């Protein structure tokens, strides 16, 4: 059982209660985090050694300041239209990255096996929709000559690789 995260939440909750404004008092909104510049983030991707339809992606803040990427990574496949759908479905929003912090997402390139599976030469991953992203060839991913794609799904950015895997129903062996 992990006690520290629970204690941290309790302490945070207590701090919020302690500083909650009284009725009628003015509240101050924190300034939104700036979007990470493309040059400040490093995107990585690698296919699972045993299941080439699972790709694990990372984004690391290599900049000097805390910034935000979209909580929904953008993952596209070769020249196919569209991007991986997110599990669970959701809307864009900021995902905070402290300097040096890494976030994780897992993609299942074949969400539901079907007769219409496509083969592409690579995958493009963007940490934020305002970025062009980085393209990884199938060979760079470790997927072989091509990546199979059919109804792909992606997790949101997560704080751990295990959480990203669990979000799309992938177990680690």
DSSP file (Angstrom, degrees, kcal/mol; ACC not computed):
  #  RESIDUE AA STRUCTURE BP1 BP2  ACC     N-H-->O    O-->H-N    N-H-->O    O-->H-N    TCO  KAPPA ALPHA  PHI   PSI    X-CA   Y-CA   Z-CA
    1    1 A X              0   0    0      0, 0.0     2,-0.7     0, 0.0     0, 0.0   0.000 360.0 360.0 360.0 134.1    0.0    0.0    0.0
    2    2 A X        +     0   0    0      1,-0.2     4,-0.4     2,-0.0     0, 0.0  -0.836 360.0 171.0 -96.3 119.6    1.3    3.4   -0.9
    3    3 A X     >  +     0   0    0     -2,-0.7     4,-2.4     2,-0.1     5,-0.2   0.804  64.2  70.1 -96.2 -34.0    0.7    5.9    1.8
    4    4 A X  H  > S+     0   0    0      1,-0.2     4,-2.8     2,-0.2     5,-0.2   0.906  97.8  48.6 -56.8 -49.7    2.7    8.9    0.6
    5    5 A X  H  > S+     0   0    0      1,-0.2     4,-2.4     2,-0.2    -1,-0.2   0.907 112.9  49.7 -59.1 -38.4    0.5    9.9   -2.3
    6    6 A X  H  > S+     0   0    0     -4,-0.4     4,-2.3     2,-0.2    -1,-0.2   0.918 112.2  47.2 -64.6 -43.1   -2.6    9.7   -0.1
    7    7 A X  H  X S+     0   0    0     -4,-2.4     4,-2.8     2,-0.2    -2,-0.2   0.893 110.4  53.0 -64.2 -39.2   -0.9   11.9    2.5
    8    8 A X  H  X S+     0   0    0     -4,-2.8     4,-2.6    -5,-0.2    -2,-0.2   0.912 110.3  47.3 -63.1 -41.6    0.2   14.3   -0.1
    9    9 A X  H  X S+     0   0    0     -4,-2.4     4,-3.0    -5,-0.2    -1,-0.2   0.911 112.0  50.4 -65.5 -40.8   -3.4   14.6   -1.4
   10   10 A X  H  X S+     0   0    0     -4,-2.3     4,-2.4     2,-0.2    -2,-0.2   0.929 112.3  46.6 -63.0 -44.5   -4.6   15.1    2.2
   11   11 A X  H  X S+     0   0    0     -4,-2.8     4,-2.3     2,-0.2    -2,-0.2   0.910 113.5  48.9 -63.5 -41.8   -2.1   17.8    2.8
   12   12 A X  H  X S+     0   0    0     -4,-2.6     4,-2.2     2,-0.2    -2,-0.2   0.915 111.1  50.1 -63.8 -42.6   -2.9   19.5   -0.5
   13   13 A X  H  X S+     0   0    0     -4,-3.0     4,-2.2     1,-0.2    -2,-0.2   0.904 110.3  50.3 -61.9 -41.5   -6.6   19.3    0.3
   14   14 A X  H  X S+     0   0    0     -4,-2.4     4,-2.5     1,-0.2    -1,-0.2   0.897 109.1  51.7 -63.7 -40.1   -6.0   20.8    3.7
   15   15 A X  H  X S+     0   0    0     -4,-2.3     4,-1.5     1,-0.2    -1,-0.2   0.891 108.9  50.8 -64.3 -38.9   -4.0   23.6    2.2
   16   16 A X  H  X S+     0   0    0     -4,-2.2     4,-0.5     1,-0.2    -1,-0.2   0.911 111.2  47.8 -64.7 -41.7   -6.8   24.4   -0.2
   17   17 A X  H >< S+     0   0    0     -4,-2.2     3,-0.9     1,-0.2    -2,-0.2   0.908 109.6  54.0 -64.1 -41.0   -9.3   24.5    2.6
   18   18 A X  H 3< S+     0   0    0     -4,-2.5    -1,-0.2     1,-0.2    -2,-0.2   0.806 116.7  36.5 -65.8 -29.6   -7.0   26.8    4.6
   19   19 A X  H 3< S+     0   0    0     -4,-1.5    -1,-0.2    -5,-0.1    -2,-0.2   0.311  81.9 132.0-107.8   9.8   -6.7   29.3    1.8
   20   20 A X    <<  -     0   0    0     -3,-0.9    -3,-0.0    -4,-0.5    -4,-0.0  -0.403  61.7-115.1 -62.4 132.8  -10.2   29.1    0.4
   21   21 A X        -     0   0    0     -2,-0.1     2,-0.1     1,-0.1     3,-0.1  -0.328  26.6-112.7 -70.4 152.3  -11.5   32.7    0.0
   22   22 A X    >   -     0   0    0      1,-0.2     3,-2.5     4,-0.1    -1,-0.1  -0.430  50.6 -73.5 -77.7 158.5  -14.5   33.9    2.0
   23   23 A X  T 3  S+     0   0    0      1,-0.3    -1,-0.2    -2,-0.1     3,-0.1  -0.261 122.1  16.2 -53.9 133.1  -17.8   34.6    0.3
   24   24 A X  T 3  S+     0   0    0      1,-0.3    -1,-0.3    -3,-0.1     2,-0.2   0.275  94.3 129.2  86.7 -11.1  -17.6   37.8   -1.7
   25   25 A X    <   -     0   0    0     -3,-2.5    -1,-0.3     1,-0.1     2,-0.2  -0.492  64.6-109.3 -77.0 147.8  -13.7   37.9   -1.6
   26   26 A X        -     0   0    0     -2,-0.2     2,-0.3    -3,-0.1    -4,-0.1  -0.506  31.2-144.9 -73.9 142.3  -11.9   38.4   -4.9
   27   27 A X        -     0   0    0     -2,-0.2     2,-0.5    -6,-0.1    -1,-0.0  -0.836   3.1-138.7-109.3 150.3  -10.0   35.4   -6.2
   28   28 A X        -     0   0    0     -2,-0.3     2,-0.4     0, 0.0    -2,-0.0  -0.928  14.0-144.7-109.0 125.1   -6.8   35.5   -8.1
   29   29 A X        -     0   0    0     -2,-0.5     2,-0.2     1,-0.0     3,-0.1  -0.725  19.8-120.4 -88.4 135.7   -6.4   33.2  -11.1
   30   30 A X        -     0   0    0     -2,-0.4     2,-0.1     1,-0.1     3,-0.1  -0.488  35.1-103.1 -70.8 144.2   -2.9   31.7  -11.7
   31   31 A X        -     0   0    0     -2,-0.2    -1,-0.1     1,-0.1     3,-0.1  -0.446  42.7-106.3 -65.7 138.9   -1.5   32.5  -15.1
   32   32 A X        -     0   0    0     -2,-0.1     2,-0.1     1,-0.1    -1,-0.1  -0.356  37.6-103.4 -66.4 148.4   -1.7   29.6  -17.5
   33   33 A X        -     0   0    0      1,-0.1    34,-0.1    34,-0.1    -1,-0.1  -0.436  38.2-110.2 -68.0 143.4    1.5   27.8  -18.3
   34   34 A X        -     0   0    0     32,-0.3    34,-2.2    -2,-0.1     2,-0.2  -0.442  36.7-101.3 -70.4 150.9    3.1   28.6  -21.6
   35   35 A X  B     -a   68   0A   0     32,-0.2    34,-0.2     1,-0.1    -1,-0.1  -0.526  44.5-103.4 -69.3 137.0    3.0   25.8  -24.2
   36   36 A X        -     0   0    0     32,-2.9     2,-0.2    -2,-0.2    -1,-0.1  -0.367  35.3-118.6 -59.6 137.3    6.3   24.0  -24.5
   37   37 A X    >>  -     0   0    0      1,-0.1     3,-1.8    -3,-0.1     4,-0.7  -0.522  21.3-118.1 -72.3 146.2    8.3   25.1  -27.5
   38   38 A X  G >4 S+     0   0    0      1,-0.3     3,-0.8     2,-0.2    -1,-0.1   0.861 116.5  55.2 -53.6 -35.9    9.0   22.2  -30.0
   39   39 A X  G 34 S+     0   0    0      1,-0.2    -1,-0.3     3,-0.1    -3,-0.0   0.648 102.3  58.5 -73.2 -13.5   12.7   22.7  -29.4
   40   40 A X  G <4 S+     0   0    0     -3,-1.8    22,-3.5    21,-0.1    23,-0.9   0.589  99.2  65.8 -91.4 -11.8   12.2   22.3  -25.6
   41   41 A X  E <<  -C   61   0B   0     -3,-0.8     2,-0.5    -4,-0.7    20,-0.2  -0.878  64.0-153.1-116.3 146.4   10.7   18.8  -25.8
   42   42 A X  E     -C   60   0B   0     18,-2.3    18,-2.1    -2,-0.4     2,-0.4  -0.969  13.1-158.2-115.2 124.4   12.2   15.5  -26.8
   43   43 A X  E     -C   59   0B   0     -2,-0.5     2,-0.3    16,-0.2    16,-0.2  -0.860  11.7-177.9-105.3 135.6    9.8   12.9  -28.2
   44   44 A X  E     -C   58   0B   0     14,-2.2    14,-2.3    -2,-0.4     2,-0.3  -0.918   4.8-177.0-128.7 157.0   10.7    9.2  -28.2
   45   45 A X  E     +C   57   0B   0     -2,-0.3     2,-0.3    12,-0.2    12,-0.2  -0.985   4.5 173.0-154.0 144.7    8.9    6.1  -29.4
   46   46 A X  E     -C   56   0B   0     10,-1.8    10,-2.9    -2,-0.3    96,-0.2  -0.957  27.7-126.2-155.0 132.7    9.6    2.4  -29.4
   47   47 A X  E     -C   55   0B   0     94,-3.0     8,-0.3    -2,-0.3     5,-0.2  -0.496  40.8 -98.3 -75.0 148.9    7.6   -0.7  -30.4
   48   48 A X        -     0   0    0      6,-2.9     6,-0.2     3,-0.7    -1,-0.1  -0.445  28.0-130.3 -64.7 139.2    7.1   -3.4  -27.8
   49   49 A X  S    S+     0   0    0      1,-0.2     3,-0.2    -2,-0.1    -1,-0.1   0.817 104.6  32.4 -64.1 -31.2    9.6   -6.2  -28.4
   50   50 A X  S    S+     0   0    0      1,-0.2     2,-0.5     4,-0.0    -1,-0.2   0.749 125.7  38.0 -98.6 -27.4    6.9   -8.9  -28.2
   51   51 A X    >   -     0   0    0      3,-0.1     3,-2.0     1,-0.1    -3,-0.7  -0.871  61.6-169.7-130.0  98.0    3.9   -7.1  -29.7
   52   52 A X  T 3  S+     0   0    0     -2,-0.5    96,-0.1     1,-0.3    -1,-0.1   0.562  82.9  70.2 -67.4  -8.2    4.8   -4.8  -32.5
   53   53 A X  T 3  S+     0   0    0     94,-0.1    56,-3.0    -6,-0.1    57,-0.6   0.401  86.8  78.8 -88.2   3.4    1.2   -3.3  -32.4
   54   54 A X  E <   - D   0 108B   0     -3,-2.0    -6,-2.9    54,-0.2     2,-0.5  -0.959  60.9-177.0-112.5 123.4    2.1   -1.6  -29.1
   55   55 A X  E     -CD  47 107B   0     52,-2.9    52,-3.1    -2,-0.5     2,-0.5  -0.981  12.3-153.7-121.6 127.2    4.2    1.5  -29.3
   56   56 A X  E     -CD  46 106B   0    -10,-2.9   -10,-1.8    -2,-0.5     2,-0.3  -0.871  16.2-169.0-101.4 129.7    5.3    3.3  -26.2
   57   57 A X  E     -CD  45 105B   0     48,-3.1    48,-2.3    -2,-0.5     2,-0.3  -0.863   5.3-169.3-120.5 153.3    6.0    7.0  -26.5
   58   58 A X  E     -CD  44 104B   0    -14,-2.3   -14,-2.2    -2,-0.3     2,-0.4  -0.945  10.1-161.7-135.4 156.2    7.6    9.6  -24.3
   59   59 A X  E     -CD  43 103B   0     44,-1.9    44,-2.7    -2,-0.3     2,-0.4  -0.988  11.8-168.6-136.9 133.4    8.0   13.3  -24.1
   60   60 A X  E     -CD  42 102B   0    -18,-2.1   -18,-2.3    -2,-0.4     2,-1.0  -0.980  23.2-129.6-125.4 132.7   10.7   15.0  -22.0
   61   61 A X  E     +C   41   0B   0     40,-2.3    39,-3.1    -2,-0.4   -20,-0.2  -0.718  31.8 169.0 -80.1 106.0   10.9   18.7  -21.1
   62   62 A X        +     0   0    0    -22,-3.5   -21,-0.2    -2,-1.0    -1,-0.2   0.334  45.9 102.6 -97.2   3.5   14.5   19.6  -22.0
   63   63 A X  S    S-     0   0    0    -23,-0.9    37,-0.2     2,-0.2     4,-0.1  -0.117  82.7-113.4 -79.9-178.3   13.9   23.3  -21.6
   64   64 A X  S    S+     0   0    0     35,-0.1     2,-0.3     2,-0.1    35,-0.1   0.504  92.4  52.0 -93.7  -6.5   14.8   25.6  -18.7
   65   65 A X  S    S-     0   0    0     33,-0.1    -2,-0.2   -25,-0.0     2,-0.2  -0.926  88.7 -99.5-133.5 153.7   11.3   26.3  -17.6
   66   66 A X        +     0   0    0     -2,-0.3   -32,-0.3    33,-0.1     2,-0.3  -0.492  54.1 159.9 -65.1 138.5    8.1   24.4  -16.7
   67   67 A X  E     - B   0  97A   0     30,-2.1    30,-3.2    -2,-0.2     2,-0.4  -0.854  31.4-110.9-150.2-177.5    5.7   24.4  -19.6
   68   68 A X  E     -aB  35  96A   0    -34,-2.2   -32,-2.9    -2,-0.3     2,-0.3  -0.958  16.3-170.7-129.7 144.2    2.7   22.5  -20.9
   69   69 A X  E     - B   0  95A   0     26,-2.1    26,-2.8    -2,-0.4    59,-0.2  -0.747  48.9 -80.9-113.7 170.0    1.9   20.1  -23.7
   70   70 A X  E     - B   0  94A   0     57,-0.6    24,-0.2    -2,-0.3    87,-0.1  -0.531  34.7-130.5 -70.3 139.6   -1.6   19.0  -24.7
   71   71 A X  S    S+     0   0    0     22,-3.1    86,-2.3    -2,-0.2     2,-0.6   0.634  97.1  67.6 -67.3 -11.0   -2.7   16.1  -22.4
   72   72 A X  S    S-     0   0    0     21,-0.3    57,-0.2    84,-0.2    -1,-0.1  -0.908  83.9-142.7-110.4 104.0   -3.7   14.2  -25.6
   73   73 A X        -     0   0    0     -2,-0.6     2,-0.6    82,-0.4    54,-0.2  -0.317  14.7-126.9 -62.9 149.3   -0.6   13.2  -27.7
   74   74 A X  E     +H  126   0C   0     52,-2.5    52,-2.7    -4,-0.1     2,-0.5  -0.889  31.6 178.0-100.3 118.9   -1.1   13.4  -31.4
   75   75 A X  E     +H  125   0C   0     -2,-0.6     9,-2.4     9,-0.3     2,-0.3  -0.975   1.2 175.8-126.9 117.9   -0.2   10.2  -33.1
   76   76 A X  E     -HI 124  83C   0     48,-2.4    48,-2.4    -2,-0.5     2,-0.5  -0.794  22.0-132.7-120.5 164.6   -0.6    9.8  -36.9
   77   77 A X  E >   -H  123   0C   0      5,-0.5     3,-2.5     3,-0.3    46,-0.2  -0.934  46.9 -72.9-129.1 109.2    0.3    6.9  -39.2
   78   78 A X  T 3  S-     0   0    0     44,-1.5    42,-0.1    -2,-0.5    -1,-0.1  -0.122 105.5 -25.5  48.1-130.7    2.2    7.3  -42.5
   79   79 A X  T 3  S+     0   0    0     -3,-0.1    -1,-0.3     2,-0.0     2,-0.2   0.181 104.2 122.6-100.1  16.5   -0.1    8.9  -45.2
   80   80 A X    <   -     0   0    0     -3,-2.5    -3,-0.3     1,-0.1     2,-0.2  -0.501  66.2-111.4 -77.2 148.3   -3.3    7.6  -43.6
   81   81 A X  S    S+     0   0    0     -2,-0.2    -1,-0.1    -5,-0.1    -2,-0.0  -0.483  75.6  17.1 -74.9 147.6   -6.0   10.2  -42.6
   82   82 A X  S    S-     0   0    0     -2,-0.2    -5,-0.5    -6,-0.0     2,-0.3  -0.105  74.6-100.1  87.8 177.7   -6.7   10.8  -39.0
   83   83 A X  B     -I   76   0C   0     -7,-0.2    -7,-0.2    69,-0.1    -9,-0.1  -0.830  46.3 -70.6-133.5 168.7   -4.9   10.1  -35.7
   84   84 A X        -     0   0    0     -9,-2.4    -9,-0.3    -2,-0.3    69,-0.3  -0.372  52.5-120.6 -60.7 139.2   -5.2    7.5  -32.9
   85   85 A X  E     -e  153   0B   0     67,-2.2    69,-2.9     1,-0.1     2,-0.3  -0.564  29.7-115.0 -80.0 148.7   -8.3    7.9  -30.8
   86   86 A X  E     -e  154   0B   0     67,-0.2     2,-0.5    -2,-0.2    69,-0.2  -0.641  22.9-116.7 -92.8 144.1   -7.8    8.6  -27.1
   87   87 A X  S    S+     0   0    0     67,-2.5    69,-0.5    -2,-0.3     2,-0.1  -0.981 105.8  22.9-120.4 117.9   -8.8    6.3  -24.3
   88   88 A X  S    S-     0   0    0     -2,-0.5    -1,-0.2    67,-0.1    79,-0.0   0.677 107.3-115.4 -74.7 163.6  -10.8    7.5  -22.6
   89   89 A X        +     0   0    0     -2,-0.1     2,-0.3    -4,-0.1    -2,-0.1  -0.316  53.5 149.4 -58.6 146.8  -12.2   10.0  -25.0
   90   90 A X        -     0   0    0     -4,-0.0     2,-0.2    -3,-0.0    -4,-0.1  -0.980  41.8 -96.4-167.5 176.2  -11.5   13.6  -23.9
   91   91 A X        -     0   0    0     -2,-0.3   -20,-0.1     1,-0.1     0, 0.0  -0.664  48.8 -85.7-103.7 159.7  -10.9   17.1  -24.8
   92   92 A X        +     0   0    0     -2,-0.2     2,-0.3   -22,-0.1    -1,-0.1  -0.213  56.9 149.4 -58.8 152.6   -7.6   19.0  -25.1
   93   93 A X        -     0   0    0     -3,-0.1   -22,-3.1   -21,-0.0   -21,-0.3  -0.935  47.7 -74.2-175.2 165.1   -6.1   20.5  -21.9
   94   94 A X  E     -B   70   0A   0     -2,-0.3     2,-0.5   -24,-0.2   -24,-0.2  -0.446  29.3-162.2 -76.9 144.6   -2.7   21.3  -20.5
   95   95 A X  E     -B   69   0A   0    -26,-2.8   -26,-2.1    -2,-0.1     2,-0.2  -0.982  24.3-133.1-121.4 115.1   -0.3   18.6  -19.2
   96   96 A X  E     -B   68   0A   0     -2,-0.5     2,-0.5   -28,-0.2   -28,-0.2  -0.491  21.2-171.0 -76.3 129.8    2.3   20.3  -17.0
   97   97 A X  E     -B   67   0A   0    -30,-3.2   -30,-2.1    -2,-0.2     2,-0.1  -0.967   9.1-153.5-123.6 114.8    6.0   19.3  -17.6
   98   98 A X    >   -     0   0    0     -2,-0.5     3,-2.7   -32,-0.2   -37,-0.4  -0.490  47.7 -73.9 -75.8 154.1    8.6   20.4  -15.1
   99   99 A X  T 3  S+     0   0    0      1,-0.3   -37,-0.2    -2,-0.1    -1,-0.2  -0.264 123.3  11.6 -50.2 128.3   12.1   20.8  -16.5
  100  100 A X  T 3  S+     0   0    0    -39,-3.1    -1,-0.3     1,-0.3     2,-0.1   0.289  96.4 135.3  84.6  -9.8   13.6   17.3  -16.9
  101  101 A X    <   -     0   0    0     -3,-2.7   -40,-2.3   -40,-0.1     2,-0.4  -0.452  41.0-152.3 -75.9 144.6   10.2   15.6  -16.4
  102  102 A X  E     -D   60   0B   0    -42,-0.2     2,-0.3    -2,-0.1   -42,-0.2  -0.931   6.0-163.2-115.9 140.5    9.1   12.7  -18.7
  103  103 A X  E     -D   59   0B   0    -44,-2.7   -44,-1.9    -2,-0.4     2,-0.3  -0.877  10.7-146.6-119.4 156.6    5.6   11.8  -19.6
  104  104 A X  E     +DF  58 158B   0     54,-2.6    54,-2.7    -2,-0.3     2,-0.3  -0.915  16.9 175.6-128.1 146.7    4.4    8.5  -21.1
  105  105 A X  E     -D   57   0B   0    -48,-2.3   -48,-3.1    -2,-0.3     2,-0.4  -0.984  16.7-146.5-143.6 151.7    1.7    7.3  -23.5
  106  106 A X  E     -D   56   0B   0     -2,-0.3    49,-2.2    58,-0.3     2,-0.4  -0.967  10.4-162.2-121.3 138.1    1.0    3.9  -25.0
  107  107 A X  E     -DG  55 154B   0    -52,-3.1   -52,-2.9    -2,-0.4     2,-0.7  -0.965  10.4-157.9-119.5 131.4   -0.5    3.4  -28.5
  108  108 A X  E     -DG  54 153B   0     45,-2.6    45,-2.1    -2,-0.4     3,-0.2  -0.948   7.9-165.2-101.7 112.9   -2.1    0.2  -29.7
  109  109 A X  S    S+     0   0    0    -56,-3.0    41,-2.6    -2,-0.7     2,-0.6   0.755  85.0  45.1 -73.8 -22.8   -1.8    0.6  -33.5
  110  110 A X  B     +k  150   0D   0    -57,-0.6    -1,-0.3    39,-0.3     3,-0.3  -0.857  66.8 170.1-119.6  93.2   -4.3   -2.2  -34.0
  111  111 A X  S    S+     0   0    0     39,-1.9     2,-0.4    -2,-0.6    40,-0.2   0.909  78.4  13.6 -70.2 -43.0   -7.2   -1.4  -31.6
  112  112 A X  S    S-     0   0    0     38,-0.8    -1,-0.3    -3,-0.1    40,-0.0  -0.961  89.6-121.3-134.2 114.0   -9.5   -4.0  -33.0
  113  113 A X        +     0   0    0     -2,-0.4     2,-0.3    -3,-0.3    -3,-0.0  -0.281  45.9 162.9 -56.8 137.7   -8.1   -6.6  -35.4
  114  114 A X    >   -     0   0    0      1,-0.0     3,-1.1    36,-0.0    -1,-0.0  -0.964  53.7-107.2-151.8 166.4   -9.8   -6.5  -38.8
  115  115 A X  T 3  S+     0   0    0     -2,-0.3    -2,-0.1     1,-0.3    -1,-0.0   0.665 112.4  64.2 -69.4 -15.6   -9.5   -7.6  -42.4
  116  116 A X  T 3   +     0   0    0      2,-0.0    -1,-0.3     0, 0.0    33,-0.1   0.115  67.9 150.7 -99.5  22.4   -8.7   -4.0  -43.4
  117  117 A X    <   -     0   0    0     -3,-1.1     2,-0.3    33,-0.1    33,-0.2  -0.293  33.4-148.7 -55.4 134.3   -5.4   -3.6  -41.5
  118  118 A X  E     -L  149   0E   0     31,-3.1    31,-2.7     2,-0.0     2,-0.5  -0.694   2.7-139.5-104.0 157.8   -3.2   -1.1  -43.2
  119  119 A X  E     +L  148   0E   0     -2,-0.3     2,-0.3    29,-0.2    29,-0.2  -0.981  22.9 179.0-119.8 129.6    0.6   -1.1  -43.4
  120  120 A X  E     -L  147   0E   0     27,-2.3    27,-2.9    -2,-0.5   -42,-0.1  -0.877  34.1-128.1-127.7 160.7    2.6    2.2  -43.1
  121  121 A X  S    S-     0   0    0     -2,-0.3    17,-2.7    25,-0.2    18,-0.3   0.583  81.4 -11.4 -84.1 -10.9    6.2    3.0  -43.1
  122  122 A X  E     - J   0 137C   0     15,-0.3   -44,-1.5    25,-0.1     2,-0.4  -0.993  56.0-115.5-174.1 176.7    6.2    5.1  -39.9
  123  123 A X  E     -HJ  77 136C   0     13,-2.5    13,-3.3    -2,-0.3     2,-0.5  -0.979  18.4-148.9-130.2 138.2    4.5    6.9  -37.1
  124  124 A X  E     -HJ  76 135C   0    -48,-2.4   -48,-2.4    -2,-0.4     2,-0.4  -0.942  13.7-167.9-110.9 131.6    4.5   10.6  -36.3
  125  125 A X  E     -HJ  75 134C   0      9,-2.6     9,-2.8    -2,-0.5     2,-0.4  -0.971   5.6-175.5-121.7 129.1    4.2   11.7  -32.7
  126  126 A X  E     -H   74   0C   0    -52,-2.7   -52,-2.5    -2,-0.4     3,-0.1  -0.990  20.3-152.7-122.6 132.1    3.6   15.3  -31.5
  127  127 A X  S    S+     0   0    0     -2,-0.4   -57,-0.6   -54,-0.2     2,-0.3   0.734  89.7  17.7 -71.2 -22.3    3.5   16.3  -27.9
  128  128 A X  S >  S-     0   0    0    -59,-0.2     3,-2.4   -54,-0.1    -1,-0.2  -0.990  79.0-120.8-148.8 142.7    1.2   19.1  -28.7
  129  129 A X  T 3  S+     0   0    0     -2,-0.3    -2,-0.0     1,-0.3   -56,-0.0   0.693 112.0  64.3 -62.5 -16.2   -1.0   19.8  -31.7
  130  130 A X  T 3  S+     0   0    0      2,-0.0    -1,-0.3    -4,-0.0     2,-0.3   0.566  92.6  81.2 -80.9  -7.2    0.8   23.1  -32.3
  131  131 A X  S <  S-     0   0    0     -3,-2.4     3,-0.1     1,-0.1   -94,-0.0  -0.687  78.5-135.8 -96.6 151.0    4.0   21.0  -33.0
  132  132 A X        -     0   0    0     -2,-0.3    -1,-0.1     1,-0.1     2,-0.0   0.799  48.5-146.2 -71.6 -29.1    4.9   19.3  -36.3
  133  133 A X        -     0   0    0     -9,-0.1     2,-0.4    -5,-0.1    -7,-0.3  -0.171  13.2 -78.0  88.9 175.1    6.0   16.2  -34.3
  134  134 A X  E     -J  125   0C   0     -9,-2.8    -9,-2.6    -3,-0.1     2,-0.5  -0.962  35.4-141.2-118.6 132.8    8.7   13.7  -34.9
  135  135 A X  E     -J  124   0C   0     -2,-0.4     2,-0.5   -11,-0.2   -11,-0.3  -0.813  13.0-165.1 -97.5 131.9    8.4   10.9  -37.5
  136  136 A X  E     -J  123   0C   0    -13,-3.3   -13,-2.5    -2,-0.5     2,-0.0  -0.964  16.2-134.6-114.1 125.4    9.8    7.5  -36.6
  137  137 A X  E  >  -J  122   0C   0     -2,-0.5     4,-2.2   -15,-0.2   -15,-0.3  -0.363  29.1-108.1 -70.9 160.6   10.2    4.9  -39.3
  138  138 A X  H  >>S+     0   0    0    -17,-2.7     5,-2.8     7,-0.2     4,-1.0   0.896 123.1  50.9 -55.8 -40.5    9.0    1.4  -38.7
  139  139 A X  H >45S+     0   0    0    -18,-0.3     3,-0.6     1,-0.2    -1,-0.2   0.910 107.2  52.2 -65.7 -41.9   12.7    0.3  -38.4
  140  140 A X  H 345S+     0   0    0      1,-0.2    -1,-0.2     2,-0.1    -2,-0.2   0.869 109.5  50.9 -60.8 -35.5   13.5    3.1  -35.9
  141  141 A X  H 3<5S-     0   0    0     -4,-2.2   -94,-3.0     3,-0.1    -1,-0.2   0.737 115.1-118.5 -71.0 -22.4   10.6    1.9  -33.8
  142  142 A X  T <<5S+     0   0    0     -4,-1.0    -3,-0.2    -3,-0.6    -2,-0.1   0.713  80.5 122.6  86.2  23.8   11.8   -1.6  -33.9
  143  143 A X  S   <S-     0   0    0     -5,-2.8     3,-0.4     1,-0.3     2,-0.3   0.442  70.2-121.6 -98.1  -1.8    8.6   -2.8  -35.6
  144  144 A X        -     0   0    0     -6,-0.6    -1,-0.3     1,-0.2    -2,-0.2  -0.778  66.5 -21.9  98.9-144.4   10.3   -4.3  -38.7
  145  145 A X  S    S+     0   0    0     -2,-0.3     2,-0.3    -7,-0.1    -7,-0.2   0.727 126.9   4.6 -80.4 -22.4    9.5   -3.2  -42.3
  146  146 A X        -     0   0    0     -3,-0.4     2,-0.5    -8,-0.2   -25,-0.2  -0.963  65.8-117.3-154.8 167.3    6.1   -1.6  -41.5
  147  147 A X  E     -L  120   0E   0    -27,-2.9   -27,-2.3    -2,-0.3     2,-0.3  -0.960  28.2-135.9-111.3 126.9    3.6   -0.7  -38.8
  148  148 A X  E     -L  119   0E   0     -2,-0.5     2,-0.4   -29,-0.2   -29,-0.2  -0.663  26.2-171.3 -81.3 138.4    0.2   -2.4  -38.9
  149  149 A X  E     +L  118   0E   0    -31,-2.7   -31,-3.1    -2,-0.3   -39,-0.3  -0.997  22.6 144.0-137.0 131.1   -2.7    0.0  -38.3
  150  150 A X  B    S-k  110   0D   0    -41,-2.6   -39,-1.9    -2,-0.4   -38,-0.8  -0.729  81.6 -20.6-163.0 117.4   -6.4   -0.5  -37.8
  151  151 A X  S    S-     0   0    0     -2,-0.2   -40,-0.2   -41,-0.2   -41,-0.1   0.929  83.4-158.0  47.8  58.3   -8.5    1.6  -35.4
  152  152 A X        -     0   0    0    -43,-0.2   -67,-2.2   -42,-0.2     2,-0.3  -0.302   9.4-162.8 -68.3 148.0   -5.5    2.8  -33.3
  153  153 A X  E     -eG  85 108B   0    -45,-2.1   -45,-2.6   -69,-0.3     2,-0.3  -0.957   3.6-165.6-130.6 150.5   -5.9    4.0  -29.8
  154  154 A X  E     -eG  86 107B   0    -69,-2.9   -67,-2.5    -2,-0.3   -47,-0.2  -0.981  16.7-128.9-134.6 145.0   -3.7    6.1  -27.5
  155  155 A X        -     0   0    0    -49,-2.2   -82,-0.4    -2,-0.3   -67,-0.1  -0.349  35.1-103.0 -76.4 170.3   -3.6    6.8  -23.8
  156  156 A X        -     0   0    0    -69,-0.5   -50,-0.2     1,-0.1   -84,-0.2  -0.385  57.7 -72.6 -77.4 170.1   -3.3   10.4  -22.5
  157  157 A X        -     0   0    0    -86,-2.3     2,-0.3    -2,-0.1   -52,-0.2  -0.513  63.7-170.1 -63.5 137.1    0.1   11.5  -21.2
  158  158 A X  B     -F  104   0B   0    -54,-2.7   -54,-2.6    -2,-0.2     3,-0.0  -0.850  35.0-119.9-128.8 163.2    0.7    9.8  -17.9
  159  159 A X  S    S+     0   0    0     -2,-0.3     2,-0.3   -56,-0.2   -57,-0.1   0.596  97.2  31.8 -79.0 -12.7    3.2   10.0  -15.1
  160  160 A X  S  > S-     0   0    0    -56,-0.2     4,-1.7     1,-0.1   -56,-0.1  -0.989  73.2-126.7-144.4 153.7    4.3    6.4  -15.6
  161  161 A X  H  > S+     0   0    0     -2,-0.3     4,-2.5     1,-0.2     5,-0.2   0.868 111.8  56.8 -64.6 -36.9    4.7    3.9  -18.4
  162  162 A X  H  > S+     0   0    0      1,-0.2     4,-2.6     2,-0.2    -1,-0.2   0.913 105.9  49.2 -61.8 -43.6    2.6    1.4  -16.4
  163  163 A X  H  > S+     0   0    0      2,-0.2     4,-1.8     1,-0.2    -1,-0.2   0.889 111.0  50.6 -64.1 -38.7   -0.3    3.8  -16.1
  164  164 A X  H  X S+     0   0    0     -4,-1.7     4,-0.9     2,-0.2   -58,-0.3   0.924 111.4  48.3 -64.9 -44.0   -0.1    4.5  -19.9
  165  165 A X  H ><>S+     0   0    0     -4,-2.5     5,-2.8     1,-0.2     3,-0.9   0.936 110.7  50.6 -59.3 -48.1   -0.2    0.8  -20.6
  166  166 A X  H ><5S+     0   0    0     -4,-2.6     3,-1.1     1,-0.2    -1,-0.2   0.844 101.3  63.3 -61.0 -34.7   -3.1    0.2  -18.3
  167  167 A X  H 3<5S+     0   0    0     -4,-1.8    -1,-0.2     1,-0.3    -2,-0.2   0.812 112.2  34.9 -62.1 -30.6   -5.1    3.0  -20.0
  168  168 A X  T <<5S-     0   0    0     -3,-0.9    -1,-0.3    -4,-0.9    -2,-0.2   0.252 120.0-103.9-108.8  11.8   -5.2    1.1  -23.3
  169  169 A X  T < 5S+     0   0    0     -3,-1.1     2,-0.5    -4,-0.3    -3,-0.2   0.824  70.9 144.0  75.1  32.4   -5.4   -2.4  -21.8
  170  170 A X      < -     0   0    0     -5,-2.8     2,-0.3    -6,-0.1    -1,-0.2  -0.909  35.3-152.7-106.4 128.8   -1.8   -3.5  -22.4
  171  171 A X        -     0   0    0     -2,-0.5     2,-0.5    -5,-0.1    -9,-0.0  -0.715  11.9-130.5 -95.8 150.5   -0.1   -5.6  -19.8
  172  172 A X              0   0    0     -2,-0.3   -10,-0.0     1,-0.1    -2,-0.0  -0.854 360.0 360.0-100.5 134.6    3.6   -5.7  -19.1
  173  173 A X              0   0    0     -2,-0.5    -1,-0.1     0, 0.0    -2,-0.0   0.437 360.0 360.0 -97.6 360.0    5.3   -9.0  -19.0
